[in-house]
Amino acid sequence: MAEIDEFRSVAQATLRGTDSNSLLRLYDRAREVVSKSPVQQLRAKAGKTLERILAELRRRSIPV
C-alpha cells in the first residue's frame, strides 16, 4: 500500500521545513483518506498525520 508509506514518511518528516502550499496539499490528501479509505490502519495513520499538519498550519497562522 503506497498510501501507508506516504503517511509514514510525512509522520517521520520535519514539517517545519515544508512550505505552506505543500502542507495544504498534504492536509487535503490526508483529510480525503481519513474520510474515504476502507482500510482502518490507513485512516489511523492519516488521522495522526492530519493532526500534525494542522498543528503546523496553526503555528503559521494559516486558516484551513
N, C-alpha and C positions, 0 to 999 in steps of 0.2 A: 504494500500500500504506500504509494508515493506521498499521499496526503499526510500520513502519520509522520513520515520523515520531514516533510515541510514544516510541521508544527514543532517537531523535536528540535530542528535547527533554530527556529525562532526562539524557543524556550531557552536554549543554551546561549543565544547571541546576546550581545550587549545592545539594548535598544537605544541607549543614549546616543550612540554613534550613527544611528539610522536617520535618514532625512524624513521630514514630516509627511511628504507625499507617499513615500514607501510605507510608513506606518499606517496611513489611512487606507492604502490598498490592502495591507495585511489585516487591518481591522475588518474591512468589508468581507474579505475571504474567510476569516475566522468566524464572523457572525453568520455567514451563509452555511458553513459547515455545522456550526452548533445547532442551527435551526432545521437543517435538511438531511444530515447524514444518518443513515440507518445503523451505523456502527457506533456502539456506546463508547468504546475506547477512543475513537477518533473525536467524538463530541466532547469527551472529558479533556483531552489534550487541547483541543481548540478552545474550550472554555477557559482553561488556565492561561493559554496564550492571549486570549481576548482580555483577560483581567490585567495582564502585564502591559499590553499595548494601551489599554485605557488609562492606566496609571501614568504612563509616559506622556500620553496626549494631554492629560490633565496638568501634569507638571509643566508642559509647554503652553498651557492655556489655549489649546486648540479645541474648539467645540465639536462634538460629534452628535 
